[in-house]
């Protein structure tokens, strides 16, 4: 990896990490001001922090698992995202309860092209209402998982939108129900959405996708 490439990747990771944490905090702030259920976060006083050596390190980076397109028709991306509670072994021997899309942390990576039609069936197996908000994507309001369009616990719906020309970029998706957005995001519901261009001038660059959460 040459230095320039490294800087490019660092800049992308930095921007995404910043975006993710900034949005999560903005959502918490929003919930605090909109009369949503109070958000109670455990503090270090409740739960001691892990030692630095408790987490795995030194391993090769594992690529993000992609959401498989179940449709063979060209220019159509069709798949299902199911939000549900899971227990994940982030630490060997310890089960951590999380709420996840398709059981994956982070949620599956969605990759599609400008001009594609996207149809994502959302199955809500959480015990509370939820939505999927396509953060930053140019999506019609009624398809953008806004709080007024919540999918009830046990319900489902299909989100349909077309990825317009010049929308190529790195985005993320997350729940956006009224009042419960912070809890659903910090329990693990979030994933990357990459829109590609057929004429990407940087297509030959190697990529590595990281999702940074806290
Ligand atoms: Cu957002």
Boltz pocket constraint, residues with backbone or C-beta under 6 A from the ligand:
constraints:
  - pocket:
      binder: B
      contacts: [[A, 23], [A, 133], [A, 135], [A, 174]]
      max_distance: 6.0
